[in-house]
Structures are given as C-alpha cells and as structure tokens.
Amino acid sequence: MPGAPGPAGRGAGRARNPYQLTEESPVYVISVAAQLSGLHPQTLRQYDRLGLVSPDRTAGRGRRYSARDIEQLREVQRLSQDEGINLAGIKRIIELENQVAALRAQLAEMQTALEDAAAAIQRREAAVHASYRRDLVPYTEVHQSSALVVWRPKKRKGSAAE
C-alpha cells in the first residue's frame, strides 16, 4: 500500500500491451476478490462506496478487482482490525499515501530535469570555451600620463659640436 498509486494513477502516462497482465490488471470478479482478500462481498461493496478501494468497472457496471486492489483490501482490513483505525481514518491514510507517492514521482521527474539542465549548461560552457581564439592575448589598458617628456640625446665626448 505505501507508495502504491491509487485508482487515479492507473496506467497514467504509459502505453502498455492491453493483453499483458500486471498487478493493476482488473481480472477478478467480486466473489473471487472476496475469497482472495478474506472479506465478505458486501464488505467489498461497502469499501467501494466509501472510496477505500475503487475497482474498475465492466461495460455492464460489474466490479473487476486487480491484484493491487486485493492487496489494498487486505491492508484496509489489517488497519481496521489490528490497528483499530476507523474507515474514515483509513481513507485519509490511503489518500495521504497516494499523495506522497505522487509527490515522490514528481520529485524524481524534477531531479531528472535538473540534472539534464545542468548537463546542458556544462555542454554550452564547454562549447563557448572551445570557441575562444588561442592566438589572441588579453588586452590590458595602459594608463598613460599627460606629462610631457623631452628627450635630449647625450652628447658624445669628442664631438665637433662642443
């Protein structure tokens, strides 16, 4: 039950073979689901009405339970019988667990997107650095003084101008 997507998350965002059986495939009629979960069929109907476990429906509105639904029915029964939690509390627990699972999936997607963006930035930086011209030297501005300097060559010894 923890980390398991709820009925709203079934098959969301992924294509799959309609003939491939998964733990989310709705294959069990209510009588078989009742036997597998150890509950009375009327209890399953009650849980469905309360929104604790929401099986898929056939075209004729018959309930079809998946292996995940059976697991959730057992968890609802355990919380009710062993932990003494009422059905409203169990419903809230299921809602919160589904919310946590959705948030974890969203966090994983965001972490992947962040890693992809960081890698793209590094590739762009590398491309910019690779494009630098290596034959040029950096220009540094020279501060010149406005003072006037007069240059007079030194007189040589023994010159005729003396």
C-alpha positions in Angstrom: 0.0 0.0 0.0 2.7 2.6 0.8 4.0 4.0 -2.5 1.2 2.4 -4.5 -0.6 4.6 -6.8 -4.3 4.9 -6.3 -7.0 4.4 -8.8 -6.4 7.8 -10.3 -2.8 6.8 -11.2 -3.7 3.6 -13.1 -2.0 3.5 -16.4 -1.3 7.2 -16.3 1.3 8.3 -18.8 2.4 5.0 -20.1 1.4 2.8 -23.0 1.2 -0.9 -22.4 0.0 -4.0 -24.1 -3.7 -4.5 -23.3 -3.2 -8.3 -23.2 -0.3 -8.2 -20.7 -1.4 -8.9 -17.2 0.1 -6.7 -14.5 -0.8 -6.3 -10.8 -3.1 -3.4 -11.9 -5.0 -5.6 -14.5 -8.7 -5.8 -13.4 -9.4 -9.5 -13.7 -11.2 -10.7 -10.5 -14.9 -10.6 -10.1 -16.2 -9.6 -6.7 -16.7 -13.2 -5.4 -13.1 -14.1 -6.2 -11.8 -10.9 -4.8 -13.7 -11.5 -1.6 -12.2 -15.0 -1.3 -8.7 -13.8 -2.0 -9.0 -10.9 0.5 -10.8 -13.0 3.1 -13.7 -10.5 3.2 -17.4 -10.8 2.5 -18.6 -9.4 -0.9 -20.8 -7.0 0.9 -17.8 -5.6 2.7 -16.1 -5.0 -0.7 -19.2 -3.2 -1.9 -19.1 -1.0 1.2 -15.4 -0.2 0.8 -16.1 0.7 -2.8 -19.0 3.1 -1.8 -16.7 4.7 0.8 -13.9 5.1 -1.8 -11.4 3.0 0.2 -10.9 0.6 -2.8 -12.2 1.6 -6.2 -12.2 -1.4 -8.6 -12.5 -0.9 -12.4 -15.9 -1.5 -13.9 -17.1 -3.5 -16.9 -19.4 -2.2 -19.5 -22.3 -3.7 -17.5 -21.1 -1.9 -14.4 -19.7 -5.1 -12.7 -16.7 -4.6 -10.5 -13.3 -6.0 -11.6 -10.6 -6.1 -9.0 -6.8 -6.2 -9.6 -4.1 -7.8 -7.6 -3.3 -4.3 -6.3 -6.9 -3.9 -5.2 -6.8 -7.2 -3.3 -3.6 -6.1 -1.6 -5.3 -2.8 -0.6 -8.4 -4.6 0.7 -6.1 -6.7 2.9 -4.4 -3.5 4.2 -7.7 -1.8 4.9 -8.8 -4.9 6.9 -5.5 -5.0 8.8 -5.7 -1.3 9.7 -9.3 -1.7 10.8 -8.9 -5.0 12.8 -5.3 -4.9 14.1 -4.7 -1.2 14.5 -8.3 -0.2 15.4 -8.5 2.6 12.9 -12.0 3.6 11.7 -12.8 3.6 8.0 -12.7 7.4 7.7 -9.2 7.3 9.1 -8.2 4.6 6.8 -9.5 6.6 3.8 -7.4 9.5 4.9 -4.3 7.3 5.3 -4.8 6.0 1.8 -5.2 9.5 0.4 -2.1 10.7 2.1 -0.1 7.6 0.9 -1.2 8.2 -2.7 -0.3 11.9 -2.3 3.2 11.0 -1.0 3.7 8.6 -3.9 2.6 11.2 -6.4 5.0 13.8 -4.8 7.9 11.3 -4.9 7.3 10.7 -8.6 7.1 14.4 -9.2 10.3 14.9 -7.3 12.1 12.3 -9.3 11.0 13.9 -12.5 12.2 17.3 -11.3 15.6 15.9 -10.2 16.0 14.3 -13.7 15.1 17.6 -15.4 17.5 19.5 -13.1 20.3 17.1 -13.9 19.6 17.4 -17.7 19.6 21.2 -17.4 22.9 21.2 -15.5 24.4 18.9 -18.2 23.2 21.2 -21.0 24.8 24.2 -19.2 28.1 22.3 -18.9 28.0 21.4 -22.6 27.3 25.0 -23.6 30.1 26.3 -21.4 32.5 23.8 -22.9 31.4 24.9 -26.4 32.0 28.6 -25.5 35.4 27.8 -24.1 36.3 25.7 -27.1 35.4 28.7 -29.4 38.0 31.0 -27.8 40.8 32.1 -30.2 44.0 31.0 -28.8 46.2 33.3 -30.9 44.9 36.4 -29.2 46.2 37.7 -25.9 44.1 39.5 -23.4 44.1 43.3 -23.7 45.0 45.3 -20.7 44.6 49.1 -20.8 47.7 51.1 -20.1 47.2 54.2 -18.2 49.4 57.0 -19.7 50.4 60.2 -18.1 49.8 63.5 -19.7 53.2 64.8 -18.7 55.5 66.0 -21.5 58.9 64.4 -21.6 61.6 66.0 -23.7 64.3 63.7 -24.9 67.7 65.0 -25.5 70.4 62.7 -26.7 73.5 62.6 -24.6 76.4 64.4 -26.1 79.3 62.3 -27.0 82.8 63.1 -25.9 84.9 64.4 -28.6 82.1 65.6 -30.9 82.6 68.7 -33.1 79.5 70.4 -31.8 81.2 71.3 -28.5 
